[in-house]
Amino acid sequence: MKGKTISLPCLDALSPTLESTALKLMEEAGELAQAIGKYRGMSGETGFPEEKQVVQLIVEELVDVAQTAVTMMYVLEKKYDVDIEETLQRHLEKMLQKGYMTEGQNRPDRLIEDM
């Protein structure tokens, strides 16, 4: 299994709730969709920035989505005692069963490491 490991911080200067984080996640996903749509001219745009600039904007919006999703995981762990590691293991098994990935040597022992 090929994988990408990213580490995103707990935003401990904030006091996110499940509801506020869900709304923020939708906002960030909308900004990602908007960036992709503009690149494709889906809103009637005629002049496009360079592809490199657009791709960088898409990547930045994607990282915003990832940070917000990770923040929601922190909220779920802290306020609702959810075991994200266990859930990720079940998720990987589901992806294997559905044939979305192949089992391989690159599978990490731990999917989450607290810093």
C-alpha positions as CSV (number, residue, x, y, z in Angstrom):
1,M,0.0,0.0,0.0
2,K,1.4,3.3,-1.0
3,G,0.7,6.0,1.5
4,K,1.2,9.7,2.3
5,T,1.8,10.7,5.9
6,I,1.0,14.3,6.9
7,S,1.1,15.8,10.3
8,L,-1.3,18.6,11.2
9,P,-1.4,20.3,14.5
10,C,-4.1,20.5,17.1
11,L,-5.3,24.1,16.9
12,D,-5.3,24.6,20.7
13,A,-5.7,28.3,20.5
14,L,-9.2,27.7,19.3
15,S,-12.2,26.1,21.0
16,P,-13.9,24.3,18.2
17,T,-17.1,22.4,18.6
18,L,-18.3,19.5,16.5
19,E,-20.9,21.8,14.9
20,S,-18.5,24.7,14.2
21,T,-15.9,22.4,12.8
22,A,-18.4,20.7,10.5
23,L,-19.5,24.1,9.2
24,K,-15.9,25.1,8.7
25,L,-15.2,21.8,6.9
26,M,-18.1,22.5,4.5
27,E,-16.8,26.0,3.9
28,E,-13.3,24.8,3.1
29,A,-14.6,22.1,0.8
30,G,-16.6,24.7,-1.0
31,E,-13.5,26.9,-1.4
32,L,-11.7,23.8,-2.8
33,A,-14.5,23.2,-5.3
34,Q,-14.5,26.9,-6.2
35,A,-10.8,26.8,-7.0
36,I,-11.2,23.7,-9.2
37,G,-14.3,25.2,-10.9
38,K,-12.5,28.4,-11.7
39,Y,-9.6,26.5,-13.2
40,R,-12.1,24.6,-15.4
41,G,-14.1,27.8,-16.3
42,M,-17.3,26.5,-14.8
43,S,-18.5,29.9,-13.7
44,G,-18.0,31.6,-17.1
45,E,-14.4,32.7,-16.6
46,T,-12.6,33.5,-19.8
47,G,-9.1,34.5,-18.6
48,F,-7.3,31.9,-16.6
49,P,-4.2,32.3,-14.4
50,E,-1.3,30.1,-15.2
51,E,-1.9,26.4,-14.5
52,K,0.9,26.4,-11.9
53,Q,-0.8,29.2,-9.9
54,V,-4.2,27.5,-10.1
55,V,-2.7,24.1,-9.0
56,Q,-1.0,25.8,-6.0
57,L,-4.3,27.4,-5.0
58,I,-6.0,24.0,-5.2
59,V,-3.3,22.5,-3.0
60,E,-3.6,25.3,-0.5
61,E,-7.4,24.8,-0.3
62,L,-6.9,21.0,0.0
63,V,-4.6,21.5,3.0
64,D,-7.2,23.8,4.6
65,V,-9.7,20.9,4.1
66,A,-7.3,18.4,5.7
67,Q,-6.5,20.7,8.6
68,T,-10.2,21.2,9.3
69,A,-10.9,17.4,9.1
70,V,-8.0,16.7,11.5
71,T,-9.4,19.4,13.8
72,M,-12.7,17.5,13.8
73,M,-10.8,14.4,14.7
74,Y,-9.2,16.2,17.7
75,V,-12.7,17.4,18.8
76,L,-14.1,13.9,18.5
77,E,-11.2,12.4,20.5
78,K,-11.3,15.0,23.2
79,K,-15.0,15.6,23.7
80,Y,-16.5,12.3,22.7
81,D,-13.7,9.8,23.5
82,V,-13.6,8.5,20.0
83,D,-10.7,6.1,19.0
84,I,-9.6,7.5,15.7
85,E,-6.7,5.0,15.3
86,E,-9.2,2.1,15.6
87,T,-11.5,3.7,13.1
88,L,-8.7,4.3,10.6
89,Q,-7.7,0.6,10.9
90,R,-11.3,-0.4,10.0
91,H,-11.3,2.1,7.2
92,L,-8.2,0.6,5.7
93,E,-9.7,-2.9,5.9
94,K,-12.8,-1.6,4.2
95,M,-10.7,-0.1,1.4
96,L,-8.9,-3.4,1.0
97,Q,-12.2,-5.4,0.8
98,K,-13.6,-3.0,-1.8
99,G,-10.5,-3.4,-3.9
100,Y,-9.6,0.3,-3.8
101,M,-6.0,-0.6,-2.7
102,T,-3.7,-3.6,-2.5
103,E,-2.2,-4.8,0.7
104,G,1.5,-4.3,0.7
105,Q,4.6,-3.8,2.7
106,N,4.3,-0.1,3.1
107,R,1.3,-0.3,5.5
108,P,2.2,1.6,8.6
109,D,2.1,0.0,12.1
110,R,0.5,3.1,13.5
111,L,-1.7,5.5,11.5
112,I,-1.6,8.3,14.1
113,E,1.2,9.5,16.2
114,D,0.6,12.1,18.8
115,M,3.2,14.8,19.0
